[in-house]
Amino acid sequence: MKPNTWVWTELTESLKPERKAGETVPTECLIEGHTEWFPRQSWVDKGYVEMTEAKSE
């Protein structure tokens, strides 16, 4: 299973209340990389998502 370490930010929640800050970004909203999931670079640049530490599963 590829890690998904991306979460929504408070900025995202203020724009789209259904996306709660700190919640993991669904993989449907991410790009599948070779070893992990990635958001669109523009989302990172605008502060909509941030990377957290990998969680043990």
Phi, psi and omega in degrees: 000130180281139180288145174235102185253020183259136178231156175290155178254173177297327177300315179298315180298324180292332179271324181225090186304338179286345178260098186280134178303134179091346178281145179297136177288127180299145181297338177296338181263001185245169178255131181280118176266183181294320183238349180201176179265147181226145173275173173295140182300325180298327178294321178293312182300323182274352178084021179281333180225157174216154181273139174247174176288148179299138179265142175283137180245000000 
